[in-house]
Amino acid sequence: MTGEFNFFNHPAFQPEEEPSPEREIIRVIIFASRAAVQATIRESHVRGFRTIDTWSPLLPTPDPQKVMAISTHYRPTNG
């Protein structure tokens, strides 16, 4: 892995275009082999944690043996 990679530069980490005081954004990230990421996405769906459609496509990382996926979810705020 090179020291130049910063996944916080990924568009998923940019501020929301229209933030809302009624909701908070939550992101879950998986880093692993392609097979492990795909299996974890399926398992999270089966367990009711995240639906498959909330996950990004598999994204490259500096390590060619690893990929990442990001799930974006919103939760209501209390105020």
C-alpha positions as CSV (number, residue, x, y, z in Angstrom):
1,M,0.0,0.0,0.0
2,T,1.4,3.4,-0.9
3,G,1.3,6.3,1.5
4,E,-0.4,8.5,-1.1
5,F,-3.8,6.7,-0.9
6,N,-6.4,8.4,1.2
7,F,-9.9,6.9,0.9
8,F,-11.4,10.0,2.6
9,N,-10.9,11.6,-0.8
10,H,-13.5,9.2,-2.3
11,P,-16.8,11.0,-3.3
12,A,-18.6,9.0,-0.6
13,F,-16.8,11.0,2.1
14,Q,-17.6,14.4,0.6
15,P,-20.2,16.5,2.5
16,E,-23.8,16.1,1.5
17,E,-24.9,18.6,-1.1
18,E,-28.0,19.3,0.9
19,P,-27.5,18.3,4.6
20,S,-30.7,17.9,6.5
21,P,-31.2,18.5,10.3
22,E,-33.8,15.7,10.2
23,R,-31.3,13.0,9.2
24,E,-27.8,11.8,9.8
25,I,-25.7,10.0,7.3
26,I,-24.1,6.7,8.3
27,R,-21.4,4.9,6.2
28,V,-20.1,1.4,6.7
29,I,-17.0,0.3,4.8
30,I,-15.7,-3.2,4.1
31,F,-12.0,-3.7,3.1
32,A,-11.1,-7.3,2.1
33,S,-10.7,-9.6,-0.8
34,R,-13.3,-9.5,-3.6
35,A,-14.9,-12.8,-2.4
36,A,-14.9,-11.7,1.3
37,V,-16.5,-8.3,0.5
38,Q,-19.2,-9.9,-1.7
39,A,-19.9,-12.6,1.0
40,T,-20.1,-9.9,3.7
41,I,-22.5,-7.8,1.7
42,R,-24.8,-10.9,1.2
43,E,-24.5,-11.8,4.8
44,S,-25.4,-8.3,6.0
45,H,-28.5,-8.5,3.8
46,V,-29.6,-11.9,5.1
47,R,-29.2,-10.7,8.7
48,G,-31.2,-7.5,8.0
49,F,-28.3,-5.2,8.6
50,R,-28.0,-3.5,5.2
51,T,-29.8,-4.2,1.9
52,I,-27.7,-5.1,-1.1
53,D,-28.8,-1.9,-2.9
54,T,-27.2,0.3,-0.2
55,W,-23.7,-0.9,-1.2
56,S,-21.4,0.8,-3.7
57,P,-19.9,-1.2,-6.5
58,L,-16.6,-2.8,-5.5
59,L,-14.0,-0.1,-5.5
60,P,-10.2,-0.6,-5.9
61,T,-7.7,0.0,-3.2
62,P,-3.9,0.5,-3.5
63,D,-3.6,-3.2,-2.6
64,P,-4.5,-5.1,-5.8
65,Q,-5.6,-8.1,-3.6
66,K,-8.2,-6.0,-1.8
67,V,-11.3,-4.0,-2.7
68,M,-13.7,-1.9,-0.7
69,A,-17.4,-1.3,-0.6
70,I,-19.3,1.5,1.1
71,S,-22.9,1.3,2.4
72,T,-24.7,4.6,2.9
73,H,-27.6,4.8,5.2
74,Y,-29.6,7.7,6.8
75,R,-31.1,7.7,10.2
76,P,-33.5,10.2,11.6
77,T,-32.1,12.6,14.2
78,N,-33.9,13.6,17.3
79,G,-33.8,17.3,17.0
